[in-house]
Amino acid sequence: MLKGCTFWPDALARRYRDAGAWDGTTLWGMVAAAVDRHADKTALVAGDVRLSYRALDAHSAVLAAALLARGIRPLDRVVLHLPNTVEFVTCYLALVRIGAIPVMALRAHRETEIRHFTRASRAVAYIAPDAIRGFDYRALGHALQQEFAHLKTVVIVGQAGAGQVSHAQLVREGEAIADRTERLGALRIDPEDAGTILLSGGTTSLPKLIPRTHQDYVLNARLCGAAAGFDAGTVFMPILPLAHNYNLCSPGMLATFCYGGTVVLCPSTETADIFSLVEKERVSVVASVRPLVARWLDDASVHRHDLSSLAVVQNGGTRMPPEFRRRMMQELGVIPQEIYGTAEGLINMTPLDAGEDILLHSSGQPVSELDEIKVLDENGREVPDGTPGELVTRGPYTICGYYDAPEVNAGSFTPDGFYKMGDIVRKMGRTLYVEGRKKDIINRGGEKIDCEDIENILLQHPAVQSASLVAMPDKEFGEKACAFVVLKAGERLDFDEMVAHMKRARVASFNIPERLEVVDALPTSPVGKVLKRELRQTITDKLAREAAGH
């Protein structure tokens, strides 16, 4: 396996092979099988562009041949830094087709993160757009070339800078290679080697690199697609970045391709754009996140569109409150499917035919029977069902180590190889109920405040659209709770009314937030996770200014 990666122990690997979980399929092999079955069917829709599976094969083959000709080889790392476009899809497929390893940067990443990914992965190439919303990726690419000798190639979608190659030029080079089919056919890619590098959440530190093998990621796609009911009739719309595991493979774009469905790319997160496309393309499944769903439920314009094709709205990133799930069923006429997991591996999904308790309240069940899950107390002992504790897991698509990070690995895995999820959950059989992050607790002078519990109570106030609770520094108690809330249009909420609402909910007095900050929006990561570190810094700075009399 690629140096710096940790493979599964022999006994576990043998178990997964014998069970048929690992069947020797590469990521491109999975897509190629769909090309064979559905050559003339639409695979991808992006604006006016419609590509069949045959065309997707042809476009990725041209790029793959050109990349090979420019010296990119199997196991070379390539930082892929594109928005949700046709070029993202074809570049990703071209890279895995030749066995190169795309490092899945998110569009919002900037110099600090991209330099980190390039250095940590020893990337040989960087693929990016020319400029979006005033940010010039060509300048970033040039700076990377100057800093890292191992970065030999910068590919720019659009107008390339000096010393860089445009995507259009790459296409011309690939089209000029007469024997590209033979060149690509001669490649031998090991399905048990790294095929994609994902990134850890990174809401508190620079993201860690997560190496996923071809066959474990194929398994991930196949199992998640099955749990989502995907088939050749599926029309799937990812709204947030395809570079994130949720939209790429859980079930995402790759599971859609695995089952021969159609991926529809949405140009924005605006409600009108999303639901216009749902109506136009007869979308059946949308992958969303809690902040977007909150917006939809309060937007009457949604119901001006024909939503009769839409059967499932998935949620990932952060837990969807039960009241939102119920409203999705009643007001949008869809099944809400909770998807809880991690780019490191384990994915849990609520069954589409589940009873009301599981559908509305749970965080789903592991998608593989081979997923091992345990809930541990603070001393590492397994707790009985129904008792909260930290979730740990191992399985055929859960990594055994981050890329080239032995010190991080020592603290991220148990001695018997279970990955520590960092989440507090309750387990009832194989069904999980997420209680919150292990560290998302405010310690108010020894009293522990569960942030998610209080956030859910705040959301029950009729004026509140979204809410986040964070710790603010306090000399006496160490920490106190500050509530940041976004209000619905035209609504008002002051501190006294918030306290009254909390008292009506009969929460313990120490759980009542001791400060309210009304904001226009909560800062979020590209996949919709609230960036609590930014909120903590905001209130810390504000308190400092107030203490100084400013």
Secondary structure, DSSP 8 states (H G I E B T S, - for coil): --TT-----HHHHHHHHHTTS--S--HHHHHHHHHHH-TTSEEEEETTEEEEHHHHHHHHHHHHHHHHHTT--TT-EEEE---SSHHHHHHHHHHHHTT-EEEE--TT--HHHHHHHHHHHT-SEEEEESEETTEEHHHHHHHHHHH-TT--EEEEESS--TT-EEHHHHHHHHHT-TTHHHHHHT----TTSEEEEEE---SSSS--EEEEEHHHHHHHHHHHHHHTT--TT-EEEE-S-TTSHHHHHSSHHHHHHHTT-EEEE-S-S-HHHHHHHHHHHT--EEEE-HHHHHHHHT-GGGGGS--TT--EEEE-SS---HHHHHHIIIII--EEEEEEE-TTS-EEE--TT--HHHHHH---EES-TT-EEEEE-TTS-B--TTS-EEEEEE-TTS-SS-TT-HHHHHHHB-TTS-EEEEEEEEEETTEEEEEEETT-EEEETTEEEEHHHHHHHHHTSTTEEEEEEEEEEETTTEEEEEEEEEE-TT----HHHHHHHHHHTT--GGGS-SEEEE-S---B-TTS-B-HHHHHHHHHHHHHHHHTT-
